[in-house]
């Protein structure tokens, strides 16, 4: 597939994603309304008010859990359209649940937002993350740990949507909240949340150039990273997945492999079949192995990640970009420059279409692509790529932010690197499901 064909495919896939959602939304919402109204009418007719109240509570407090399980199951088996329909049905039921103060109804919109983020449809992901955040104002008894995690999702979508000022403000707010939680009596029981949130926050601060603020957060994460054999396997699988990406961004490649191994161990123990977890973990391992120059292993992990994501994503989705990058770098190292240029072009094109041309993670991709074009004696194209690379900001993306607020911690800050974004969404689902 040449470059023009891939650009055409990318536009085609975006249109297909849009069409699926335009159909799934009304179908799912109608299904959700029917699942709410039909049992209520039947109960009023047959059992009276008392039975109807019981059914209302069942719909609001129990049904959303099973809806979200069906949503995840269909997604992981490649039935994306059906998963979207179920997700919109669950969202409608969750909104109904807010009228009776149910705190569990937001599992489906969280999963929908995660799907759209994986696709790279950040505007939609942003809408669903904000819907979840708004629901916290209505539902009582939402733990502060869950509120922090949903704020981290809002920050993630702001970052990938190019709203860097907003992302930094949210990151600093979350850093303060995490610091307060760390110093509270509830610190130990919220260790998972502290790791998830601070990893994500530190990652975005780091990539946006705020190294001094990222460093203490990352140091604290490292001080909390060992759960031994305790904890719940399902949620800890995602926590270690996040830490694998953190170590990857820090440049601690061996730790990245250790964390990803722990994620896989916890996932296996919990019998998880999440394609999101499989795709993210394999991608982290691929980039670590690439940095360690273990190219055959890096390629194998990149293919694992590709196969996991392709279960429910088109080949031009956001999550495939880093996979193509690893494949391109491996082929570049082997001297297969034509193949390498194809992979790297895909990685960059996806970022351009999904995130715009000012995304921080474009830097490493453009560097590798320019080098590849030079090897192919395509010097004019290489100059264009190098000019784009030189136009990217190197630090301080959120240039309108004033001097950073200090973040105080009680741990050493010798490590000046930070963590990367991870799967905070699933940690919230687990807390809704199991608590």
QUITAHU-V829732 format. One record per helix or strand of 3 or more residues. SS is the DSSP state (h for helix, s for strand). FROM is the first residue (numbers start at 1). LEN is the number of residues. If there is no record, write none. Layout:
# QUITAHU-V829732
SS_FROM_LEN + SS_FROM_LEN
This chain:
# QUITAHU-V829732
h_3_44 + h_48_29 + h_80_19 + h_107_13 + h_122_14 + h_144_17 + h_164_19 + h_188_20 + h_211_13 + h_233_18 + h_253_17 + h_275_17 + h_295_15 + h_318_17 + h_337_19 + h_362_14 + h_379_13 + h_424_11
